[in-house]
Amino acid sequence: MTKSKEEVFNKIYEMLKEEYSQECTDIQLSGDTNLITDLMMNSVDALEFMLRLEQEFDIEIPDEELNVESLQSINYLVNIITKL
């Protein structure tokens, strides 16, 4: 079942609010939120979050998409997930 970009964004938003509640109160999450600089994710956090996304959306993110650029913004992640 294909999810809309809005549905994917909302789910990612919920996951981030749950995981990074303190950081999310300090900033306003938007499609342009950078997960590394805004939420202070380190490489381990980023990998764990990507794995959670794969489980949540029942997808496999291609290795070439598992990079720093994919965490540049929530919108970038939404685009990756909705095209899979």
Biopython code that builds the backbone (N, CA, C, O; Angstrom):
import numpy as np
from Bio.PDB.StructureBuilder import StructureBuilder

atoms = [
    (1, "MET", "N", (0.845, -1.187, 0.000)),
    (1, "MET", "CA", (0.000, 0.000, 0.000)),
    (1, "MET", "C", (0.885, 1.243, 0.000)),
    (1, "MET", "O", (1.723, 1.419, 0.885)),
    (2, "THR", "N", (0.698, 2.084, -0.976)),
    (2, "THR", "CA", (1.491, 3.295, -1.105)),
    (2, "THR", "C", (0.936, 4.374, -0.184)),
    (2, "THR", "O", (-0.273, 4.594, -0.109)),
    (3, "LYS", "N", (1.835, 5.029, 0.500)),
    (3, "LYS", "CA", (1.442, 6.108, 1.397)),
    (3, "LYS", "C", (1.715, 7.438, 0.726)),
    (3, "LYS", "O", (2.658, 7.574, -0.054)),
    (4, "SER", "N", (0.885, 8.413, 1.034)),
    (4, "SER", "CA", (1.096, 9.747, 0.488)),
    (4, "SER", "C", (2.269, 10.407, 1.192)),
    (4, "SER", "O", (2.677, 9.984, 2.273)),
    (5, "LYS", "N", (2.803, 11.439, 0.573)),
    (5, "LYS", "CA", (3.912, 12.180, 1.181)),
    (5, "LYS", "C", (3.487, 12.765, 2.524)),
    (5, "LYS", "O", (4.281, 12.814, 3.463)),
    (6, "GLU", "N", (2.255, 13.201, 2.612)),
    (6, "GLU", "CA", (1.770, 13.767, 3.872)),
    (6, "GLU", "C", (1.734, 12.703, 4.970)),
    (6, "GLU", "O", (2.133, 12.967, 6.104)),
    (7, "GLU", "N", (1.257, 11.503, 4.636)),
    (7, "GLU", "CA", (1.223, 10.416, 5.619)),
    (7, "GLU", "C", (2.627, 10.035, 6.082)),
    (7, "GLU", "O", (2.857, 9.813, 7.271)),
    (8, "VAL", "N", (3.556, 9.961, 5.141)),
    (8, "VAL", "CA", (4.932, 9.608, 5.482)),
    (8, "VAL", "C", (5.544, 10.708, 6.346)),
    (8, "VAL", "O", (6.184, 10.418, 7.357)),
    (9, "PHE", "N", (5.351, 11.961, 5.955)),
    (9, "PHE", "CA", (5.875, 13.074, 6.746)),
    (9, "PHE", "C", (5.325, 13.024, 8.167)),
    (9, "PHE", "O", (6.078, 13.166, 9.131)),
    (10, "ASN", "N", (4.029, 12.826, 8.299)),
    (10, "ASN", "CA", (3.408, 12.801, 9.630)),
    (10, "ASN", "C", (3.959, 11.676, 10.492)),
    (10, "ASN", "O", (4.155, 11.856, 11.694)),
    (11, "LYS", "N", (4.211, 10.513, 9.890)),
    (11, "LYS", "CA", (4.757, 9.389, 10.656)),
    (11, "LYS", "C", (6.192, 9.684, 11.082)),
    (11, "LYS", "O", (6.557, 9.426, 12.229)),
    (12, "ILE", "N", (7.006, 10.215, 10.185)),
    (12, "ILE", "CA", (8.383, 10.576, 10.532)),
    (12, "ILE", "C", (8.368, 11.629, 11.627)),
    (12, "ILE", "O", (9.146, 11.557, 12.578)),
    (13, "TYR", "N", (7.491, 12.594, 11.493)),
    (13, "TYR", "CA", (7.346, 13.650, 12.505)),
    (13, "TYR", "C", (7.048, 13.037, 13.876)),
    (13, "TYR", "O", (7.675, 13.400, 14.871)),
    (14, "GLU", "N", (6.091, 12.110, 13.925)),
    (14, "GLU", "CA", (5.737, 11.435, 15.186)),
    (14, "GLU", "C", (6.933, 10.671, 15.762)),
    (14, "GLU", "O", (7.195, 10.726, 16.963)),
    (15, "MET", "N", (7.648, 9.964, 14.898)),
    (15, "MET", "CA", (8.801, 9.184, 15.345)),
    (15, "MET", "C", (9.878, 10.100, 15.927)),
    (15, "MET", "O", (10.476, 9.785, 16.956)),
    (16, "LEU", "N", (10.118, 11.216, 15.275)),
    (16, "LEU", "CA", (11.135, 12.153, 15.755)),
    (16, "LEU", "C", (10.705, 12.810, 17.062)),
    (16, "LEU", "O", (11.517, 12.976, 17.972)),
    (17, "LYS", "N", (9.438, 13.183, 17.156)),
    (17, "LYS", "CA", (8.943, 13.795, 18.395)),
    (17, "LYS", "C", (9.085, 12.825, 19.561)),
    (17, "LYS", "O", (9.420, 13.230, 20.674)),
    (18, "GLU", "N", (8.833, 11.557, 19.305)),
    (18, "GLU", "CA", (8.939, 10.531, 20.345)),
    (18, "GLU", "C", (10.399, 10.328, 20.764)),
    (18, "GLU", "O", (10.708, 10.250, 21.953)),
    (19, "GLU", "N", (11.277, 10.246, 19.784)),
    (19, "GLU", "CA", (12.682, 9.930, 20.040)),
    (19, "GLU", "C", (13.493, 11.133, 20.524)),
    (19, "GLU", "O", (14.397, 10.994, 21.347)),
    (20, "TYR", "N", (13.160, 12.304, 20.006)),
    (20, "TYR", "CA", (13.952, 13.504, 20.287)),
    (20, "TYR", "C", (13.077, 14.595, 20.885)),
    (20, "TYR", "O", (13.096, 15.737, 20.425)),
    (21, "SER", "N", (12.322, 14.248, 21.896)),
    (21, "SER", "CA", (11.351, 15.191, 22.460)),
    (21, "SER", "C", (11.996, 16.489, 22.936)),
    (21, "SER", "O", (11.439, 17.564, 22.713)),
    (22, "GLN", "N", (13.144, 16.417, 23.580)),
    (22, "GLN", "CA", (13.798, 17.635, 24.059)),
    (22, "GLN", "C", (14.237, 18.522, 22.896)),
    (22, "GLN", "O", (13.967, 19.723, 22.892)),
    (23, "GLU", "N", (14.909, 17.934, 21.917)),
    (23, "GLU", "CA", (15.372, 18.698, 20.770)),
    (23, "GLU", "C", (14.203, 19.277, 19.981)),
    (23, "GLU", "O", (14.286, 20.384, 19.450)),
    (24, "CYS", "N", (13.114, 18.515, 19.912)),
    (24, "CYS", "CA", (11.952, 18.969, 19.142)),
    (24, "CYS", "C", (11.235, 20.123, 19.836)),
    (24, "CYS", "O", (10.560, 20.910, 19.172)),
    (25, "THR", "N", (11.364, 20.238, 21.134)),
    (25, "THR", "CA", (10.760, 21.389, 21.803)),
    (25, "THR", "C", (11.614, 22.628, 21.597)),
    (25, "THR", "O", (11.114, 23.750, 21.672)),
    (26, "ASP", "N", (12.901, 22.427, 21.339)),
    (26, "ASP", "CA", (13.798, 23.552, 21.115)),
    (26, "ASP", "C", (13.709, 24.098, 19.698)),
    (26, "ASP", "O", (14.033, 25.262, 19.463)),
    (27, "ILE", "N", (13.275, 23.276, 18.754)),
    (27, "ILE", "CA", (13.155, 23.713, 17.364)),
    (27, "ILE", "C", (11.768, 23.366, 16.844)),
    (27, "ILE", "O", (11.064, 22.538, 17.420)),
    (28, "GLN", "N", (11.397, 23.994, 15.777)),
    (28, "GLN", "CA", (10.133, 23.695, 15.110)),
    (28, "GLN", "C", (10.423, 22.701, 13.989)),
    (28, "GLN", "O", (11.120, 23.043, 13.033)),
    (29, "LEU", "N", (9.906, 21.490, 14.084)),
    (29, "LEU", "CA", (10.117, 20.501, 13.037)),
    (29, "LEU", "C", (9.360, 20.911, 11.782)),
    (29, "LEU", "O", (8.190, 21.290, 11.833)),
    (30, "SER", "N", (10.054, 20.824, 10.664)),
    (30, "SER", "CA", (9.426, 21.106, 9.372)),
    (30, "SER", "C", (10.063, 20.184, 8.347)),
    (30, "SER", "O", (10.957, 19.402, 8.673)),
    (31, "GLY", "N", (9.610, 20.276, 7.131)),
    (31, "GLY", "CA", (10.188, 19.463, 6.074)),
    (31, "GLY", "C", (11.660, 19.747, 5.853)),
    (31, "GLY", "O", (12.393, 18.890, 5.359)),
    (32, "ASP", "N", (12.099, 20.949, 6.216)),
    (32, "ASP", "CA", (13.490, 21.347, 6.021)),
    (32, "ASP", "C", (14.381, 21.047, 7.213)),
    (32, "ASP", "O", (15.579, 21.327, 7.168)),
    (33, "THR", "N", (13.827, 20.484, 8.279)),
    (33, "THR", "CA", (14.627, 20.172, 9.463)),
    (33, "THR", "C", (15.750, 19.211, 9.095)),
    (33, "THR", "O", (15.508, 18.154, 8.512)),
    (34, "ASN", "N", (16.979, 19.586, 9.438)),
    (34, "ASN", "CA", (18.149, 18.750, 9.198)),
    (34, "ASN", "C", (18.330, 17.860, 10.422)),
    (34, "ASN", "O", (18.508, 18.346, 11.539)),
    (35, "LEU", "N", (18.284, 16.567, 10.198)),
    (35, "LEU", "CA", (18.313, 15.633, 11.316)),
    (35, "LEU", "C", (19.655, 15.628, 12.039)),
    (35, "LEU", "O", (19.711, 15.365, 13.240)),
    (36, "ILE", "N", (20.713, 15.911, 11.331)),
    (36, "ILE", "CA", (22.035, 15.884, 11.949)),
    (36, "ILE", "C", (22.323, 17.189, 12.683)),
    (36, "ILE", "O", (22.700, 17.167, 13.855)),
    (37, "THR", "N", (22.155, 18.305, 12.021)),
    (37, "THR", "CA", (22.509, 19.572, 12.663)),
    (37, "THR", "C", (21.424, 20.080, 13.597)),
    (37, "THR", "O", (21.736, 20.631, 14.652)),
    (38, "ASP", "N", (20.162, 19.910, 13.238)),
    (38, "ASP", "CA", (19.080, 20.433, 14.071)),
    (38, "ASP", "C", (18.765, 19.526, 15.260)),
    (38, "ASP", "O", (18.502, 20.010, 16.361)),
    (39, "LEU", "N", (18.794, 18.222, 15.038)),
    (39, "LEU", "CA", (18.461, 17.278, 16.110)),
    (39, "LEU", "C", (19.700, 16.653, 16.749)),
    (39, "LEU", "O", (19.599, 15.842, 17.669)),
    (40, "MET", "N", (20.856, 17.042, 16.249)),
    (40, "MET", "CA", (22.132, 16.586, 16.819)),
    (40, "MET", "C", (22.290, 15.070, 16.775)),
    (40, "MET", "O", (22.845, 14.473, 17.698)),
    (41, "MET", "N", (21.802, 14.445, 15.699)),
    (41, "MET", "CA", (21.994, 13.002, 15.537)),
    (41, "MET", "C", (23.457, 12.732, 15.236)),
    (41, "MET", "O", (24.094, 13.461, 14.476)),
    (42, "ASN", "N", (23.985, 11.667, 15.846)),
    (42, "ASN", "CA", (25.310, 11.215, 15.449)),
    (42, "ASN", "C", (25.126, 10.062, 14.456)),
    (42, "ASN", "O", (23.997, 9.706, 14.118)),
    (43, "SER", "N", (26.218, 9.491, 13.998)),
    (43, "SER", "CA", (26.113, 8.461, 12.966)),
    (43, "SER", "C", (25.352, 7.226, 13.447)),
    (43, "SER", "O", (24.611, 6.618, 12.674)),
    (44, "VAL", "N", (25.525, 6.858, 14.691)),
    (44, "VAL", "CA", (24.802, 5.698, 15.237)),
    (44, "VAL", "C", (23.308, 6.006, 15.323)),
    (44, "VAL", "O", (22.478, 5.181, 14.942)),
    (45, "ASP", "N", (22.967, 7.198, 15.825)),
    (45, "ASP", "CA", (21.563, 7.612, 15.890)),
    (45, "ASP", "C", (20.931, 7.582, 14.501)),
    (45, "ASP", "O", (19.812, 7.101, 14.322)),
    (46, "ALA", "N", (21.669, 8.103, 13.527)),
    (46, "ALA", "CA", (21.153, 8.172, 12.155)),
    (46, "ALA", "C", (20.888, 6.782, 11.599)),
    (46, "ALA", "O", (19.842, 6.541, 10.997)),
    (47, "LEU", "N", (21.823, 5.872, 11.796)),
    (47, "LEU", "CA", (21.652, 4.501, 11.309)),
    (47, "LEU", "C", (20.464, 3.833, 11.991)),
    (47, "LEU", "O", (19.656, 3.178, 11.333)),
    (48, "GLU", "N", (20.357, 3.995, 13.295)),
    (48, "GLU", "CA", (19.230, 3.414, 14.022)),
    (48, "GLU", "C", (17.902, 3.990, 13.539)),
    (48, "GLU", "O", (16.917, 3.264, 13.407)),
    (49, "PHE", "N", (17.877, 5.286, 13.277)),
    (49, "PHE", "CA", (16.638, 5.906, 12.795)),
    (49, "PHE", "C", (16.275, 5.374, 11.413)),
    (49, "PHE", "O", (15.105, 5.104, 11.140)),
    (50, "MET", "N", (17.268, 5.221, 10.542)),
    (50, "MET", "CA", (16.992, 4.684, 9.209)),
    (50, "MET", "C", (16.445, 3.257, 9.304)),
    (50, "MET", "O", (15.541, 2.885, 8.555)),
    (51, "LEU", "N", (16.992, 2.463, 10.224)),
    (51, "LEU", "CA", (16.485, 1.104, 10.422)),
    (51, "LEU", "C", (15.051, 1.122, 10.946)),
    (51, "LEU", "O", (14.229, 0.299, 10.544)),
    (52, "ARG", "N", (14.758, 2.052, 11.833)),
    (52, "ARG", "CA", (13.373, 2.191, 12.330)),
    (52, "ARG", "C", (12.426, 2.576, 11.193)),
    (52, "ARG", "O", (11.293, 2.098, 11.131)),
    (53, "LEU", "N", (12.897, 3.441, 10.296)),
    (53, "LEU", "CA", (12.066, 3.823, 9.141)),
    (53, "LEU", "C", (11.790, 2.608, 8.270)),
    (53, "LEU", "O", (10.664, 2.412, 7.813)),
    (54, "GLU", "N", (12.807, 1.797, 8.040)),
    (54, "GLU", "CA", (12.611, 0.596, 7.224)),
    (54, "GLU", "C", (11.569, -0.321, 7.861)),
    (54, "GLU", "O", (10.707, -0.858, 7.167)),
    (55, "GLN", "N", (11.645, -0.497, 9.161)),
    (55, "GLN", "CA", (10.676, -1.351, 9.855)),
    (55, "GLN", "C", (9.281, -0.739, 9.823)),
    (55, "GLN", "O", (8.300, -1.427, 9.540)),
    (56, "GLU", "N", (9.200, 0.539, 10.109)),
    (56, "GLU", "CA", (7.901, 1.212, 10.174)),
    (56, "GLU", "C", (7.161, 1.183, 8.846)),
    (56, "GLU", "O", (5.950, 0.967, 8.805)),
    (57, "PHE", "N", (7.897, 1.401, 7.756)),
    (57, "PHE", "CA", (7.270, 1.481, 6.435)),
    (57, "PHE", "C", (7.393, 0.184, 5.644)),
    (57, "PHE", "O", (6.967, 0.111, 4.492)),
    (58, "ASP", "N", (7.980, -0.846, 6.270)),
    (58, "ASP", "CA", (8.149, -2.148, 5.626)),
    (58, "ASP", "C", (8.818, -1.994, 4.256)),
    (58, "ASP", "O", (8.318, -2.461, 3.233)),
    (59, "ILE", "N", (9.969, -1.320, 4.283)),
    (59, "ILE", "CA", (10.737, -1.064, 3.068)),
    (59, "ILE", "C", (12.194, -1.408, 3.330)),
    (59, "ILE", "O", (12.595, -1.656, 4.467)),
    (60, "GLU", "N", (12.977, -1.418, 2.263)),
    (60, "GLU", "CA", (14.424, -1.513, 2.392)),
    (60, "GLU", "C", (15.014, -0.327, 1.649)),
    (60, "GLU", "O", (14.898, -0.218, 0.429)),
    (61, "ILE", "N", (15.643, 0.553, 2.399)),
    (61, "ILE", "CA", (16.253, 1.734, 1.795)),
    (61, "ILE", "C", (17.552, 1.282, 1.141)),
    (61, "ILE", "O", (18.406, 0.686, 1.798)),
    (62, "PRO", "N", (17.705, 1.567, -0.168)),
    (62, "PRO", "CA", (18.918, 1.141, -0.872)),
    (62, "PRO", "C", (20.178, 1.729, -0.223)),
    (62, "PRO", "O", (20.165, 2.846, 0.296)),
    (63, "ASP", "N", (21.257, 0.956, -0.265)),
    (63, "ASP", "CA", (22.513, 1.390, 0.347)),
    (63, "ASP", "C", (22.950, 2.763, -0.152)),
    (63, "ASP", "O", (23.478, 3.561, 0.622)),
    (64, "GLU", "N", (22.738, 3.044, -1.427)),
    (64, "GLU", "CA", (23.171, 4.336, -1.970)),
    (64, "GLU", "C", (22.390, 5.513, -1.383)),
    (64, "GLU", "O", (22.822, 6.661, -1.489)),
    (65, "GLU", "N", (21.248, 5.229, -0.769)),
    (65, "GLU", "CA", (20.457, 6.275, -0.117)),
    (65, "GLU", "C", (20.800, 6.421, 1.373)),
    (65, "GLU", "O", (20.351, 7.365, 2.024)),
    (66, "LEU", "N", (21.583, 5.500, 1.901)),
    (66, "LEU", "CA", (21.963, 5.550, 3.315)),
    (66, "LEU", "C", (23.229, 6.386, 3.465)),
    (66, "LEU", "O", (24.332, 5.856, 3.596)),
    (67, "ASN", "N", (23.048, 7.691, 3.443)),
    (67, "ASN", "CA", (24.176, 8.598, 3.529)),
    (67, "ASN", "C", (23.762, 9.889, 4.222)),
    (67, "ASN", "O", (22.597, 10.082, 4.571)),
    (68, "VAL", "N", (24.718, 10.748, 4.409)),
    (68, "VAL", "CA", (24.455, 12.011, 5.106)),
    (68, "VAL", "C", (23.412, 12.848, 4.362)),
    (68, "VAL", "O", (22.601, 13.528, 4.989)),
    (69, "GLU", "N", (23.431, 12.801, 3.041)),
    (69, "GLU", "CA", (22.469, 13.590, 2.265)),
    (69, "GLU", "C", (21.027, 13.188, 2.569)),
    (69, "GLU", "O", (20.126, 14.027, 2.556)),
    (70, "SER", "N", (20.816, 11.900, 2.843)),
    (70, "SER", "CA", (19.450, 11.442, 3.117)),
    (70, "SER", "C", (18.916, 12.018, 4.418)),
    (70, "SER", "O", (17.707, 12.011, 4.651)),
    (71, "LEU", "N", (19.812, 12.518, 5.272)),
    (71, "LEU", "CA", (19.397, 13.108, 6.541)),
    (71, "LEU", "C", (19.426, 14.632, 6.496)),
    (71, "LEU", "O", (19.276, 15.294, 7.523)),
    (72, "GLN", "N", (19.618, 15.178, 5.310)),
    (72, "GLN", "CA", (19.656, 16.631, 5.155)),
    (72, "GLN", "C", (18.324, 17.274, 5.526)),
    (72, "GLN", "O", (18.281, 18.385, 6.053)),
    (73, "SER", "N", (17.245, 16.559, 5.242)),
    (73, "SER", "CA", (15.940, 17.113, 5.594)),
    (73, "SER", "C", (14.907, 15.996, 5.691)),
    (73, "SER", "O", (15.070, 14.913, 5.127)),
    (74, "ILE", "N", (13.860, 16.293, 6.413)),
    (74, "ILE", "CA", (12.750, 15.343, 6.506)),
    (74, "ILE", "C", (12.141, 15.146, 5.125)),
    (74, "ILE", "O", (11.763, 14.030, 4.769)),
    (75, "ASN", "N", (12.043, 16.216, 4.344)),
    (75, "ASN", "CA", (11.475, 16.107, 2.995)),
    (75, "ASN", "C", (12.268, 15.134, 2.126)),
    (75, "ASN", "O", (11.684, 14.394, 1.334)),
    (76, "TYR", "N", (13.576, 15.130, 2.266)),
    (76, "TYR", "CA", (14.411, 14.213, 1.491)),
    (76, "TYR", "C", (14.054, 12.770, 1.842)),
    (76, "TYR", "O", (13.911, 11.927, 0.956)),
    (77, "LEU", "N", (13.911, 12.492, 3.135)),
    (77, "LEU", "CA", (13.506, 11.155, 3.572)),
    (77, "LEU", "C", (12.131, 10.783, 3.038)),
    (77, "LEU", "O", (11.918, 9.660, 2.580)),
    (78, "VAL", "N", (11.204, 11.725, 3.097)),
    (78, "VAL", "CA", (9.854, 11.489, 2.581)),
    (78, "VAL", "C", (9.919, 11.090, 1.114)),
    (78, "VAL", "O", (9.244, 10.152, 0.692)),
    (79, "ASN", "N", (10.731, 11.802, 0.336)),
    (79, "ASN", "CA", (10.855, 11.484, -1.093)),
    (79, "ASN", "C", (11.442, 10.112, -1.316)),
    (79, "ASN", "O", (10.986, 9.387, -2.200)),
    (80, "ILE", "N", (12.444, 9.734, -0.539)),
    (80, "ILE", "CA", (13.041, 8.397, -0.668)),
    (80, "ILE", "C", (11.981, 7.338, -0.366)),
    (80, "ILE", "O", (11.818, 6.384, -1.127)),
    (81, "ILE", "N", (11.272, 7.507, 0.733)),
    (81, "ILE", "CA", (10.308, 6.490, 1.168)),
    (81, "ILE", "C", (9.137, 6.372, 0.215)),
    (81, "ILE", "O", (8.690, 5.261, -0.071)),
    (82, "THR", "N", (8.631, 7.480, -0.281)),
    (82, "THR", "CA", (7.448, 7.409, -1.151)),
    (82, "THR", "C", (7.769, 6.870, -2.539)),
    (82, "THR", "O", (6.869, 6.407, -3.241)),
    (83, "LYS", "N", (9.032, 6.921, -2.947)),
    (83, "LYS", "CA", (9.361, 6.363, -4.266)),
    (83, "LYS", "C", (9.685, 4.876, -4.212)),
    (83, "LYS", "O", (9.826, 4.240, -5.256)),
    (84, "LEU", "N", (9.808, 4.310, -3.008)),
    (84, "LEU", "CA", (10.105, 2.873, -2.881)),
    (84, "LEU", "C", (8.832, 2.042, -2.980)),
    (84, "LEU", "O", (8.887, 0.815, -2.895)),
]
sb = StructureBuilder()
sb.init_structure("model")
sb.init_model(0)
sb.init_chain("A")
sb.init_seg("    ")
for serial, (resi, resn, name, xyz) in enumerate(atoms, 1):
    if name == "N":
        sb.init_residue(resn, " ", resi, " ")
    sb.init_atom(name, np.array(xyz, "f"), 0.0, 1.0, " ", f" {name:<3s}", serial, name[0])
structure = sb.get_structure()
